[in-house]
Amino acid sequence: MKFPFHSLRWRLQIWYAVILLLTISAFCFSAYQLSWLNQTRRIDRSLVEEEREMIEAFIKEEPNRQKSESNGEDRSISPAEFFLRELQEGAVQLPEGLESSFDSRNDGFQYFAFADADGRVLLASLNAPDDIRFLPVPERGMEEDFQFDGARRESRSSFSFGLRTVYGKDITPELRDQQTFAWSLVLSGGALWVIGLLGGWWLAGRAIRPIQSISRTATRIAGGNLDERINVSGREDELHQLSRVLNQTFDELQNSVERQRQFTADASHELRTPLTILISETQRMCKKTRSVEEYAESMAVCRDAGQRMRKLVESLLLLARQEDQVVKFGAEAGEKVDFAEVAEQAVREIRPLAEERGVRCLTSLSPASVVGSRAALGVLVNNLISNAVLHHPGQGQVEVRVEETEGEVILIVADDGTGIAAEDLPHIFERFYRADKSRTDSGEHSGLGLALAQSTAKNHCGSISVESRKGEGAVFTVRLPSWGAECSSKSS
């Protein structure tokens, strides 16, 4: 059973939703905290200003202080100490203009209270709560503090000479405003989160759409439809780069399958002729009694057909092994091979056949070392030289040269034979490809020699090429990295 959360789109959506929720929550929390901080500061400023106005109103209503000053009483006493003395004597009353401001407990009401060092309340507004707490008396100077007490905000002061004051305010309206603001943040944040989720779902769908296209295309290719390709747009992002790489891989896969099909068809065709000869000869011999000479002739025909099949099978096996072989370069380089010695040995083996056909083998071999398999390189050189000799009309020459230039070893096999037609050159290295009759000798060749030479050159990080014109001979050139050189790329 496939769960939705196993989908890449769902996983992206979940991660996006969590991150977006945390971001919006952090923003809303910060906004709420900043708003509450500003609200608190505004309340505190209001408390300080209103407390100052109340004290000034008390002082203006106190005539005894002016009288005492005019009578020469102790003028070193501060106004606050004088105010405390008056409070203790009960001479201070709430001014008539302020009584209406401190007689109710409606939302937002204000209150005050004065106490001495012993905690005895000297004067308090009628609406002052019973649970007012004063600051302790400091040893000297003055202490001031702002505190929350439930739904109230209080400004508390305490003087070293014993006066302690509290001026407070009910902040129920402000708390209600903050609650409204909090709900507005929750609703707007929630709406933003939902909109973000919808946008994220759409963006995630667009982001993984190329992946879904890649998956569908790969599924169809796996089902056998090798002509399918991923649709690549003009954008240059990572997924489209991957799409192009996969399309190249699919091209290689299709070409490989086509080559395999063609190889199987060609191999079947090549094996059909000797098999037909064997079956026909054995059936013909079994129809009636033959003479010894006829049996000998038939056995010779069957032997030639069997040898042709063996040569073809051996070439196929050698080609398969060569394609699977890996030649290492650099620090893990394989065998060091003198390519000139390999070419010299190949010429020595082919020379009797060349002399029999009236072809001279000329050599110009300079010592040059390469990395690779001596046996495989020997087959490569042997195939090129024997191909030049066997397809030569005779009374000519085949030249073999080996030279080294700037980290590269070059083998050149040139003949002055009939040459290769221009239309055959692009296909000359294909398996079982047959050019015109002057380049074809099915009785002596399997049709795999040049394909095997190309495969060997590629496997040794080299290349093979041909130049030819009809009637002017052919020149085959093999280029291989010299000993100690790095393998940069494999050319065709």
For each residue, the residues with C-beta under 8 A, 3 or more apart:
1:
2: 6
3: 6
4: 7 10
5: 10 11 14
6: 2 3 10
7: 4 10 11
8: 11 12 208 211
9: 12 13 201 204 205 208
10: 4 5 6 7 13 14
11: 5 7 8 14 15
12: 8 9 15 16 200 204 207 208
13: 9 10 16 17 197 200 201 204
14: 5 10 11 17 18
15: 11 12 18 19
16: 12 13 19 20 196 197 200 204
17: 13 14 20 21 193 197 200
18: 14 15 21 22
19: 15 16 22 23
20: 16 17 23 24 193 196 197 200
21: 17 18 24 25 193
22: 18 19 25 26
23: 19 20 26 27
24: 20 21 27 28 189 192 193 196
25: 21 22 28 29 189
26: 22 23 29 30
27: 23 24 30 31 189
28: 24 25 31 32 185 186 189
29: 25 26 32 33
30: 26 27 33 34
31: 27 28 34 35 185
32: 28 29 35 36 178 181 182 185
33: 29 30 36 37
34: 30 31 37 38
35: 31 32 38 39 178 181
36: 32 33 39 40 178
37: 33 34 40 41
38: 34 35 41 42
39: 35 36 42 43 174 177 178
40: 36 37 43 44 153
41: 37 38 44 45
42: 38 39 45 46
43: 39 40 46 47 153 169 171 174
44: 40 41 47 48 146 153 155
45: 41 42 48 49
46: 42 43 49 50 169
47: 43 44 50 51 146 153 154 155 167 168 169
48: 44 45 51 52 155
49: 45 46 52 53
50: 46 47 53 54 110 167 169
51: 47 48 54 55 112 155 165 167
52: 48 49 55 56
53: 49 50 56 57
54: 50 51 57 58 98 112 167
55: 51 52 58 59 83
56: 52 53 59 60
57: 53 54 60 61 95 97 98
58: 54 55 61 62 83 92 95
59: 55 56 62 65 79 83
60: 56 57 95
61: 57 58 93 95
62: 58 59 65 66 83 86 91 92
63: 66 67
64: 67 68 86 91
65: 59 62 68 69 79 82 86
66: 62 63 69 70
67: 63 64 70 71
68: 64 65 71 73 82
69: 65 66 73 75
70: 66 67
71: 67 68
72:
73: 68 69
74: 77
75: 69
76:
77: 74 81 82 85
78: 81 82 161
79: 59 65 82 83
80: 83 84 159 161 163
81: 77 78 84 85 161 163
82: 65 68 77 78 79 85 86
83: 55 58 59 62 79 80 86 87 92 163
84: 80 81 87 88 114 116 122 159 161 162 163
85: 77 81 82 88 89
86: 62 64 65 82 83 89 91 92
87: 83 84 90 91 92 114 116 122 123 163
88: 84 85 116 122
89: 85 86
90: 87
91: 62 64 86 87
92: 58 62 83 86 87 123
93: 61
94: 98 99 102 123 125
95: 57 58 60 61 98 99
96: 99
97: 57 100
98: 54 57 94 95 101 102
99: 94 95 96 102 103
100: 97 103
101: 98 110
102: 94 98 99 109 110 111 112 125 126 127 128
103: 99 100 125 126 127
104: 109 127
105: 109 127 170
106: 109
107: 170 172 173
108: 169 170 171 172 173
109: 102 104 105 106 127 169 170
110: 50 101 102 125 167 168 169 170
111: 102 124 125 127 128 129 167 168 169
112: 51 54 102 124 125 128 165 166 167 168
113: 121 123 124 125 128 132 134 165 166
114: 84 87 121 122 123 124 163 164 165
115: 119 120 121 122 134 164 165 166
116: 84 87 88 119 120 122 162 163 164
117: 137 162 164
118:
119: 115 116 134 164
120: 115 116
121: 113 114 115 124 132
122: 84 87 88 114 115 116
123: 87 92 94 113 114
124: 111 112 113 114 121 128 132
125: 94 102 103 110 111 112 113 128
126: 102 103
127: 102 103 104 105 109 111
128: 102 111 112 113 124 125 132 168
129: 111 132 152 168
130:
131: 149
132: 113 121 124 128 129 154 166 168
133: 149 156 166
134: 113 115 119 156 158 164 165 166
135: 143 145 156 157 158 164
136: 158
137: 117 158 159 160 162 164
138: 141 142 143 158 159 160
139: 160
140: 160
141: 138 159 160
142: 138 157 158 159 160
143: 135 138 157 158
144: 155 156 157 158
145: 135 155 156 157
146: 44 47 153 154 155 156
147: 153 154 156
148: 152 153 154
149: 131 133 152 153 154 168
150:
151: 170 171 172 175
152: 129 148 149 168 169 170 171
153: 40 43 44 47 146 147 148 149 168 169 171
154: 47 132 146 147 148 149 166 167 168 169
155: 44 47 48 51 144 145 146 166 167 168
156: 133 134 135 144 145 146 147 164 165 166
157: 135 142 143 144 145 164 165 166
158: 134 135 136 137 138 142 143 144 163 164 165
159: 80 84 137 138 141 142 162 163 164
160: 137 138 139 140 141 142
161: 78 80 81 84
162: 84 116 117 137 159
163: 80 81 83 84 87 114 116 158 159
164: 114 115 116 117 119 134 135 137 156 157 158 159
165: 51 112 113 114 115 134 156 157 158
166: 112 113 115 132 133 134 154 155 156 157
167: 47 50 51 54 110 111 112 154 155
168: 47 110 111 112 128 129 132 149 152 153 154 155
169: 43 46 47 50 108 109 110 111 152 153 154
170: 105 107 108 109 110 151 152
171: 43 108 151 152 153 174 175
172: 107 108 151 175 176
173: 107 108 176 177
174: 39 43 171 177 178
175: 151 171 172 178 179
176: 172 173 179 180
177: 39 173 174 180 181
178: 32 35 36 39 174 175 181 182
179: 175 176 182 183
180: 176 177 183 184
181: 32 35 177 178 184 185
182: 32 178 179 185 186
183: 179 180 186 187
184: 180 181 187 188
185: 28 31 32 181 182 188 189
186: 28 182 183 189 190
187: 183 184 190 191
188: 184 185 191 192
189: 24 25 27 28 185 186 192 193
190: 186 187 193 194
191: 187 188 194 195
192: 24 188 189 195 196
193: 17 20 21 24 189 190 196 197
194: 190 191 197 198
195: 191 192 198 199
196: 16 20 24 192 193 199 200
197: 13 16 17 20 193 194 200 201
198: 194 195 201 202
199: 195 196 202 203
200: 12 13 16 17 20 196 197 203 204
201: 9 13 197 198 204 205
202: 198 199 205 206
203: 199 200 206 207
204: 9 12 13 16 200 201 207 208
205: 9 201 202 208 209
206: 202 203 209
207: 12 203 204
208: 8 9 12 204 205 211 212
209: 205 206 212 213
210: 213 214 230 239 240 243
211: 8 208 214 215 239
212: 208 209 215 216
213: 209 210 216 217 230 231 243
214: 210 211 217 218 230 239 242 243 246
215: 211 212 218 219
216: 212 213 219 220
217: 213 214 220 221 228 229 230
218: 214 215 221 222 246
219: 215 216 222 223
220: 216 217 223 225 228
221: 217 218 224 225 226 228 250 253
222: 218 219
223: 219 220
224: 221
225: 220 221 228
226: 221 250 253 254 257
227: 254
228: 217 220 221 225 250
229: 217 247 250
230: 210 213 214 217 243 246 247 250
231: 213 243
232: 240 243 244 247
233: 240
234:
235: 240
236: 240 241
237: 240 241
238: 241 242
239: 210 211 214 242 243
240: 210 232 233 235 236 237 243 244
241: 236 237 238 244 245
242: 214 238 239 245 246
243: 210 213 214 230 231 232 239 240 246 247
244: 232 240 241 247 248
245: 241 242 248 249
246: 214 218 230 242 243 249 250
247: 229 230 232 243 244 250 251
248: 244 245 251 252
249: 245 246 252 253
250: 221 226 228 229 230 246 247 253 254
251: 247 248 254 255
252: 248 249 255 256
253: 221 226 249 250 256 257
254: 226 227 250 251 257 258
255: 251 252 258 259
256: 252 253 259 260
257: 226 253 254 260 261
258: 254 255 261 262
259: 255 256 262 263 431
260: 256 257 263 264
261: 257 258 264 265
262: 258 259 265 266 431
263: 259 260 266 267 431 432
264: 260 261 267 268
265: 261 262 268 269
266: 262 263 269 270 431 432 447
267: 263 264 270 271 312 316 432
268: 264 265 271 272
269: 265 266 272 273 432
270: 266 267 273 312 432 446 447
271: 267 268 274 275 309 312
272: 268 269 275 276
273: 269 270 276 277 305 308 442
274: 271 277 278 305 306 308 309 312
275: 271 272 278 279 305 309
276: 272 273 279 280
277: 273 274 280 281 301 302 305
278: 274 275 281 282 302 305 306
279: 275 276 282 283
280: 276 277 283 284
281: 277 278 284 285 298 301 302 305
282: 278 279 285 286 302
283: 279 280 286 287
284: 280 281 287 298
285: 281 282 290 294 295 298
286: 282 283
287: 283 284
288:
289:
290: 285 294 295 298
291: 294 295
292: 295 296
293: 296 297
294: 285 290 291 297 298
295: 285 290 291 292 298 299
296: 292 293 299 300
297: 293 294 300 301
298: 281 284 285 290 294 295 301 302
299: 295 296 302 303
300: 296 297 303 304
301: 277 281 297 298 304 305
302: 277 278 281 282 298 299 305 306
303: 299 300 306 307
304: 300 301 307 308
305: 273 274 275 277 278 281 301 302 308 309
306: 274 278 302 303 309 310
307: 303 304 310 311
308: 273 274 304 305 311 312 443
309: 271 274 275 305 306 312 313
310: 306 307 313 314
311: 307 308 314 315 446
312: 267 270 271 274 308 309 315 316 446 448
313: 309 310 316 317
314: 310 311 317 318
315: 311 312 318 319 446 448 449 452
316: 267 312 313 319 320 446 448
317: 313 314 320 321
318: 314 315 321 322 379 452
319: 315 316 322 323 431 448 451 452 455
320: 316 317 323 324
321: 317 318 324 325
322: 318 319 325 376 452 455 456 459
323: 319 320 455 459
324: 320 321
325: 321 322 373 376 459
326: 459
327: 334 371 372 373 459 460 461
328: 332 333 334 371
329: 332 333 371 461 481 485 486 487
330: 333 486 487
331:
332: 328 329
333: 328 329 330 336 371 483 484
334: 327 328 371 372 373
335: 371 372 373 374
336: 333 369 370 371 483
337: 341 342 369 370 371 372 373 374 377
338: 341 342 367 368 369
339: 342 343 368 369 370 377 402 409 411 480
340: 343 344 365 366 367 368 402
341: 337 338 344 345
342: 337 338 339 345 346 374 377 378 381
343: 339 340 346 347 363 365 381 400 402 411
344: 340 341 347 348 363 365
345: 341 342 348 349 378
346: 342 343 349 350 378 381 382 385 400
347: 343 344 350 351 361 363 385 400
348: 344 345 351
349: 345 346 382
350: 346 347 353 354 361 382 385 386 389
351: 347 348 354 355 361
352: 355 356
353: 350 356 357 386 389 390
354: 350 351 357 359 360 361 389 398
355: 351 352 358 359
356: 352 353
357: 353 354 389 390 392 394
358: 355 394 395 396
359: 354 355 389 392 394 395 396 397 398 415
360: 354 396 397 398
361: 347 350 351 354 385 389 397 398 400
362: 397 398 399 400
363: 343 344 347 399 400 401
364: 399 400 401 402 403
365: 340 343 344 400 401 402
366: 340 402 403 404
367: 338 340 404
368: 338 339 340 402 403 404 409 482
369: 336 337 338 339 409 482 483
370: 336 337 339 377 409 460 480 481 482 483
371: 327 328 329 333 334 335 336 337 460 481 483
372: 327 334 335 337 376 377 459 460 480
373: 325 327 334 335 337 376 377
374: 335 337 342 377 378
375: 378 379
376: 322 325 372 373 379 380 456 459 460
377: 337 339 342 370 372 373 374 380 381 456 460
378: 342 345 346 374 375 381 382
379: 318 375 376 382 383 452 453 456
380: 376 377 383 384 452 453 456 457 478
381: 342 343 346 377 378 384 385 400 411 413
382: 346 349 350 378 379 385 386
383: 379 380 386 387 449 450 452 453
384: 380 381 387 388 411 413 449 450 453 476 478
385: 346 347 350 361 381 382 388 389 398 400 413
386: 350 353 382 383 389 390 449
387: 383 384 390 391 445 449 450
388: 384 385 391 392 398 413 414 415 417 474 476
389: 350 353 354 357 359 361 385 386 392 398 415
390: 353 357 386 387 441 444 445
391: 387 388 417 418 438 439 440 441
392: 357 359 388 389 396 398 415 416 417 418
393: 396 417 418 438
394: 357 358 359
395: 358 359
396: 358 359 360 392 393 415 416 417 473
397: 359 360 361 362 415 416
398: 354 359 360 361 362 385 388 389 392 413 414 415
399: 362 363 364 412 413 414 415
400: 343 346 347 361 362 363 364 365 381 385 411 412 413
401: 363 364 365 410 411 412 414
402: 339 340 343 364 365 366 368 409 410 411 412
403: 364 366 368 409 410
404: 366 367 368 408 409 410 482
405: 408 410
406:
407: 481 482 484 485
408: 404 405 479 480 481 482 485
409: 339 368 369 370 402 403 404 479 480 481 482
410: 401 402 403 404 405 477 478 479
411: 339 343 381 384 400 401 402 477 478 479 480
412: 399 400 401 402 475 476 477 478
413: 381 384 385 388 398 399 400 475 476
414: 388 398 399 401 473 474 475 476
415: 359 388 389 392 396 397 398 399 473 474
416: 392 396 397 472 473
417: 388 391 392 393 396 473 474
418: 391 392 393 438 439 470 471 473
419: 468 469 470 471 472 473 474
420: 424 425 428 435 439 466 468 470 474
421: 424 425 435 436 470
422: 425 469 470
423: 426
424: 420 421 427 428 433 435 436 439
425: 420 421 422 428 466 468
426: 423
427: 424 430 433
428: 420 424 425 433 435 450 466
429: 433 450 451 453 454 464
430: 427 433 451
431: 259 262 263 266 319 447 448 451
432: 263 266 267 269 270 447 448 451
433: 424 427 428 429 430 447 451
434: 439 440 442 447
435: 420 421 424 428 438 439 440
436: 421 424 439 440
437: 440
438: 391 393 418 435
439: 391 418 420 424 434 435 436
440: 391 434 435 436 437 445
441: 390 391 444 445
442: 273 434 445 447
443: 308
444: 390 441
445: 387 390 440 441 442 449
446: 270 311 312 315 316 449
447: 266 270 431 432 433 434 442 451
448: 312 315 316 319 431 432 451 452
449: 315 383 384 386 387 445 446 452 453
450: 383 384 387 428 429 453 454
451: 319 429 430 431 432 433 447 448 454 455
452: 315 318 319 322 379 380 383 448 449 455 456
453: 379 380 383 384 429 449 450 456 457 464 476 478
454: 429 450 451 457 458 464 492
455: 319 322 323 451 452 458 459
456: 322 376 377 379 380 452 453 459 460
457: 380 453 454 460 462 463 464 478 479 480
458: 454 455 461 462 463 490 491 492
459: 322 323 325 326 327 372 376 455 456
460: 327 370 371 372 376 377 456 457 480 481
461: 327 329 458 480 481 487 488 489 490
462: 457 458 478 479 480 481 490 491
463: 457 458 478 479 490 491 492
464: 429 453 454 457 476 477 478 479
465: 476 477
466: 420 425 428 474 475 476 477
467: 474 475 477
468: 419 420 425 472 473 474 475
469: 419 422 472
470: 418 419 420 421 422
471: 418 419
472: 416 419 468 469
473: 396 414 415 416 417 418 419 468
474: 388 414 415 417 419 420 466 467 468
475: 412 413 414 466 467 468
476: 384 388 412 413 414 453 464 465 466
477: 410 411 412 464 465 466 467
478: 380 384 410 411 412 453 457 462 463 464
479: 408 409 410 411 457 462 463 464 491
480: 339 370 372 408 409 411 457 460 461 462
481: 329 370 371 407 408 409 460 461 462 485 486 487 488
482: 368 369 370 404 407 408 409 485
483: 333 336 369 370 371
484: 333 407
485: 329 407 408 481 482
486: 329 330 481
487: 329 330 461 481 490
488: 461 481
489: 461
490: 458 461 462 463 487
491: 458 462 463 479
492: 454 458 463
